[in-house]
Amino acid sequence: MDDLISISEMAKLYGITRQTLIYYDEIDLFKPIKVDINGYRYYSRRQIPYLREICFLKSVGISLKDVVKHFQNRSADKEMELLHNQKVKIIQEMSRLSKLRDSITQRIKLYEQSVEADKAQIREPFITKTSTKRILFKEYIKPIHRENLHTTLMELWREVFKKELVPCSGFGSLFHMQDVLNHQTLATAGSCLFLPVWNNDYAESILIPGGECACMYKYGMPYDVEGIEILLDWINSNGYELCGDIIDICLLDTTFYKNQNTLDYGLLQAPIKLKA
């Protein structure tokens, strides 16, 4: 028995439980060399390196099912292939987690903006520089009302979820410049999801250039065009003209409110230039 160690000693050696070793025995992965009449399991010290390799493969995320299969016909070439495949999976997962990290970061920034905006005046236009945005756009389902707005957004979300992507900073609406100038603001308006600028997974995604914008915080549903009309009047009255599509960013939707408020809290961004 000097060459044998008990199941408790073997478990302690690798920082695992007795139950884990019993399970490894049951699935024919790592079996004791001796089981006495009382059912106590004992292992040979020569088995120590085998358990070390099992623990290593598990620690790098390889499933027990694959470890069991691998140990049935283990070789250096096959283990190299197994590890290479796992490395590829890890790189893919790192990429996925990186996207999730960026999505969470952008959503935090959106909420930070909404908290900061709480100090701002509603319907008081101001000028600021905005960054480039990438959007996925879908024209409003007609007739335009709250229920169809939700449906339009969900159709966009569904397209994104198919590719396991997450919009980086929420959603909003887009109003085409010519429609706004022709006083037909809702003619081809629609919902949009904001994607990371670097995301080229969608050929149909649109880049909205950054630059100087006239902006205004407001309460209202995106298809209520009164806010756009107020902002457009302010632009024209202050020596500017509209030079691009207007974005309505939803900062806080009605799911945040505990009172009877049924309107979204949004930020209008209208690209402008000085009148010639």
Disulfide bonds with the S-S distance in Angstrom:
none
